[in-house]
C-alpha cells in the first residue's frame, strides 16, 4: 500500500497553474472520454445538475462525490479532494491577507496561546 506523507509544511507544486476542479473534470476527463454531464451522471449516480455545478464552479467537490469520481475515472478520491482543497485555499488567500495583524507575534506554540 502506498501512503502519502503529509507534514505541516506540505505544499503543492506552485508552478502548476490554478484550475478549478470542475475545469479539470471537464477538460481532462469528460471531453477526452466523449462524455457529457448526463452520461457521467448515469455512470456515477451524481445528479447531472450537480455535475454542471462543478463545471460552472458553483459547487465544490465533496468527499462523497470524490469517491464516485475516483471509481469512474480510475483516480483516487484524495486526488479530487486535493484539487478542491488547493483551489479553495488559493481563492481564500487574498481575503485572509487583508486580515494580517499589524504586529507579528511569531508562530503559535503551545506556550503562547
C-alpha positions in Angstrom: 0.0 0.0 0.0 1.3 3.4 -0.9 0.9 6.2 1.6 1.1 9.9 1.0 3.2 11.6 3.7 1.6 14.8 4.8 3.5 17.2 7.0 2.5 20.5 8.5 4.6 22.1 5.7 3.3 20.0 2.7 2.7 22.1 -0.4 1.6 21.6 -4.0 3.8 22.5 -6.9 3.4 26.3 -7.2 4.5 26.1 -10.9 1.2 24.3 -11.8 -1.5 26.8 -12.8 -4.5 27.0 -10.5 -7.6 25.4 -12.1 -11.0 24.7 -10.7 -11.7 21.0 -10.1 -14.7 21.3 -12.4 -12.5 22.7 -15.2 -10.2 19.7 -14.7 -13.2 17.3 -14.7 -14.4 18.8 -18.0 -11.1 19.2 -19.9 -9.1 16.2 -18.6 -11.9 13.6 -18.2 -15.2 14.5 -19.9 -14.0 15.8 -23.2 -11.3 13.2 -23.8 -13.7 10.4 -23.0 -16.5 12.0 -25.1 -18.8 12.2 -22.1 -21.4 14.9 -21.3 -22.8 15.6 -17.8 -25.8 13.4 -18.4 -23.7 10.5 -19.3 -21.4 11.0 -16.3 -24.5 11.3 -14.1 -25.7 7.8 -15.3 -22.3 6.3 -14.7 -21.7 7.8 -11.2 -25.2 8.4 -9.7 -24.3 12.0 -9.3 -27.2 14.2 -10.5 -26.4 15.9 -13.8 -27.3 19.4 -12.4 -24.7 18.8 -9.7 -22.0 17.9 -12.3 -22.9 21.0 -14.2 -22.5 23.0 -11.0 -19.0 21.6 -10.5 -18.1 22.5 -14.1 -19.5 26.0 -13.6 -17.5 26.4 -10.3 -20.7 27.0 -8.3 -20.4 23.9 -6.1 -17.4 22.2 -4.5 -16.4 18.5 -4.8 -17.3 16.8 -1.6 -15.8 13.5 -0.2 -18.9 11.5 -1.4 -18.6 12.9 -4.9 -14.8 12.4 -4.9 -15.3 8.7 -4.2 -17.8 8.4 -7.1 -15.5 10.2 -9.5 -12.5 8.1 -8.4 -14.3 4.9 -9.2 -15.4 6.2 -12.6 -12.1 7.6 -13.7 -9.6 5.3 -12.0 -8.2 8.0 -9.8 -8.3 8.4 -6.1 -10.8 10.3 -4.0 -7.8 12.1 -2.4 -6.9 13.4 -5.9 -10.3 15.1 -6.3 -10.3 16.4 -2.7 -6.7 17.7 -3.1 -7.7 19.6 -6.2 -10.7 21.1 -4.4 -8.6 22.0 -1.3 -5.8 23.7 -3.3 -8.4 25.7 -5.3 -10.3 26.8 -2.1 -7.0 27.7 -0.3 -5.7 29.8 -3.2 -9.1 31.6 -3.6 -9.1 32.4 0.1 -5.6 33.8 0.3 -6.5 37.4 -0.9 -9.2 37.6 1.7 -7.0 36.3 4.5 -4.2 38.7 3.6 -6.4 41.6 4.3 -6.6 40.5 8.0 -2.9 40.1 8.7 -2.1 41.6 12.1 0.0 44.8 12.1 2.3 43.3 14.7 3.7 39.8 14.2 3.7 37.8 17.4 5.6 35.0 15.8 4.3 31.4 15.2 1.9 29.9 17.7 3.5 27.5 20.1 2.0 25.6 23.0 3.2 28.3 25.3 1.8 31.4 23.7 -1.9 30.6 23.1 
